[in-house]
Amino acid sequence: MADKKHTPPPAAPQATTQSANQPEFAIQRVYIKDLSFEAPQSPVVFQHEWKPELNLQVQTLSAKLADDVHEVTLKLTVTAKTGDAVAFLIEVQQAGIFTMKHFPQDQMGALLNSACPNILFPYARETISDLASRGTFPPLYLAPINFDALYMQHLEQQKQADGKDGKTH
């Protein structure tokens, strides 16, 4: 019997690696940074008809942690009032750590102030609803927020403020 030489099978095609300059976006972590629930009028508030006036305040903060790594914090404050009395106050700071590589600088504002808050909001909304329920209040369902529109509004206000500063363009 003749010896056969062993020929290795052809190499499998290797997965193409990302181009060195191709934009990359990744979620590293989503977490609650701060959380607060207050029901200063309990148990009296439970004895009245529940017709609250709700106020929602939204704030987005960001911080650069390292090259291409940012923490974005979505701060939501919900105040429910019955008459002049505060029934409950919920504050949630939902945060995330995001990797953003190779994006043009002019796109970073939209990523930090729109794309990331859009990712964080469902987590914060669930936390707020859960806290209201745990306080034995009816579930609180927050409507979606258009962070793209809020960011565009912020840019427009900034542009108008720059025009009022006496700056010439």
C-alpha positions as CSV (number, residue, x, y, z in Angstrom):
1,M,0.0,0.0,0.0
2,A,1.4,3.4,-0.9
3,D,1.6,6.2,1.6
4,K,-0.7,9.0,0.9
5,K,0.3,12.4,1.8
6,H,-2.2,14.1,4.0
7,T,-3.5,17.3,2.4
8,P,-5.2,19.6,4.8
9,P,-8.6,20.8,3.8
10,P,-8.8,24.3,2.3
11,A,-8.9,27.0,4.9
12,A,-12.3,28.3,5.6
13,P,-12.8,31.9,4.5
14,Q,-12.0,34.2,7.4
15,A,-14.7,36.7,8.5
16,T,-13.9,40.1,7.2
17,T,-12.8,42.4,10.0
18,Q,-14.2,45.8,10.3
19,S,-12.5,48.5,8.5
20,A,-10.2,50.5,10.8
21,N,-12.3,53.6,10.3
22,Q,-15.8,52.2,10.2
23,P,-18.1,53.6,12.9
24,E,-18.7,51.2,15.8
25,F,-21.4,51.6,18.5
26,A,-21.7,49.2,21.4
27,I,-23.6,49.1,24.7
28,Q,-21.2,48.1,27.5
29,R,-23.6,48.4,30.4
30,V,-27.0,49.8,31.4
31,Y,-27.6,50.5,35.1
32,I,-29.5,52.6,37.6
33,K,-27.2,55.3,38.9
34,D,-29.6,56.9,41.4
35,L,-33.1,56.2,42.5
36,S,-35.6,58.0,44.8
37,F,-39.2,57.5,45.7
38,E,-41.1,59.8,48.1
39,A,-44.7,59.8,49.1
40,P,-44.9,62.6,51.6
41,Q,-48.7,62.7,51.9
42,S,-49.2,59.0,52.6
43,P,-51.4,57.6,54.0
44,V,-53.7,60.6,53.6
45,V,-53.3,60.7,49.9
46,F,-54.9,57.2,49.6
47,Q,-58.2,58.5,51.1
48,H,-58.8,61.0,48.2
49,E,-60.0,60.4,44.6
50,W,-57.0,59.7,42.4
51,K,-56.9,62.5,39.8
52,P,-53.2,63.5,39.8
53,E,-51.5,66.2,37.9
54,L,-48.3,64.8,36.5
55,N,-45.1,66.7,35.7
56,L,-42.2,65.0,34.0
57,Q,-38.7,66.6,33.8
58,V,-36.1,65.1,31.5
59,Q,-32.4,65.8,31.5
60,T,-29.5,64.1,29.6
61,L,-25.9,64.2,30.9
62,S,-22.8,62.7,29.4
63,A,-19.2,62.2,30.4
64,K,-16.2,60.9,28.6
65,L,-14.7,58.0,30.5
66,A,-11.9,57.1,28.1
67,D,-11.2,57.4,24.4
68,D,-14.3,56.3,22.6
69,V,-16.1,55.4,25.9
70,H,-18.9,57.6,27.3
71,E,-21.3,57.4,30.2
72,V,-24.7,58.8,29.3
73,T,-27.2,59.5,32.1
74,L,-30.9,60.0,31.6
75,K,-32.4,61.8,34.6
76,L,-36.2,61.6,34.9
77,T,-38.2,63.3,37.6
78,V,-41.9,62.6,37.9
79,T,-44.0,64.6,40.3
80,A,-47.7,63.6,40.9
81,K,-49.8,66.2,42.7
82,T,-53.3,66.0,43.9
83,G,-54.4,69.6,44.4
84,D,-51.4,71.4,46.0
85,A,-50.1,68.3,47.7
86,V,-47.4,66.1,46.3
87,A,-48.7,62.5,46.2
88,F,-45.4,61.1,45.1
89,L,-42.0,62.1,43.6
90,I,-39.9,59.7,41.7
91,E,-36.4,60.4,40.5
92,V,-34.5,58.0,38.3
93,Q,-31.0,58.3,36.9
94,Q,-30.7,55.6,34.3
95,A,-27.2,55.4,32.9
96,G,-25.3,53.5,30.4
97,I,-21.7,53.1,29.2
98,F,-21.3,53.2,25.4
99,T,-18.5,52.6,23.1
100,M,-18.5,55.0,20.1
101,K,-15.6,54.6,17.7
102,H,-14.8,56.4,14.5
103,F,-17.8,58.7,14.4
104,P,-17.4,62.2,13.0
105,Q,-17.3,64.8,15.7
106,D,-20.5,66.4,14.3
107,Q,-22.4,63.2,14.9
108,M,-21.3,62.7,18.5
109,G,-23.9,65.2,19.9
110,A,-26.8,63.3,18.3
111,L,-25.4,60.0,19.6
112,L,-25.0,61.2,23.2
113,N,-28.2,63.3,23.4
114,S,-30.6,61.2,21.2
115,A,-29.4,57.7,20.4
116,C,-28.2,56.8,23.9
117,P,-31.2,58.3,25.7
118,N,-33.5,56.4,23.3
119,I,-31.8,53.2,24.5
120,L,-32.0,54.2,28.2
121,F,-35.6,55.5,28.3
122,P,-37.4,52.1,28.3
123,Y,-35.4,51.0,31.3
124,A,-36.2,54.2,33.2
125,R,-39.9,54.1,32.2
126,E,-40.2,50.5,33.6
127,T,-38.5,51.5,36.8
128,I,-40.8,54.5,37.3
129,S,-43.9,52.4,36.7
130,D,-42.7,49.7,39.1
131,L,-41.9,52.3,41.8
132,A,-45.4,53.9,41.5
133,S,-47.0,50.5,41.8
134,R,-44.8,49.5,44.8
135,G,-46.1,52.7,46.4
136,T,-49.6,51.3,45.8
137,F,-50.4,54.0,43.3
138,P,-52.0,53.1,40.0
139,P,-49.4,52.1,37.3
140,L,-47.8,55.0,35.6
141,Y,-47.3,54.6,31.9
142,L,-45.0,57.3,30.5
143,A,-45.5,58.1,26.8
144,P,-42.5,57.7,24.5
145,I,-40.2,60.7,24.3
146,N,-38.8,61.9,20.9
147,F,-35.2,62.5,21.9
148,D,-34.4,63.4,18.3
149,A,-36.8,66.3,18.4
150,L,-35.6,67.4,21.9
151,Y,-32.0,67.4,20.6
152,M,-33.0,69.4,17.5
153,Q,-34.9,71.9,19.7
154,H,-31.9,72.2,21.9
155,L,-29.6,73.0,18.9
156,E,-32.1,75.5,17.7
157,Q,-32.2,77.3,21.1
158,Q,-28.4,77.3,21.2
159,K,-28.3,78.8,17.7
160,Q,-30.7,81.5,18.7
161,A,-28.8,82.2,21.9
162,D,-25.6,82.5,20.0
163,G,-27.3,85.1,17.7
164,K,-28.4,87.1,20.7
165,D,-24.9,87.3,22.1
166,G,-23.9,89.7,19.4
167,K,-21.8,87.1,17.7
168,T,-21.4,87.7,13.9
169,H,-21.3,84.8,11.6
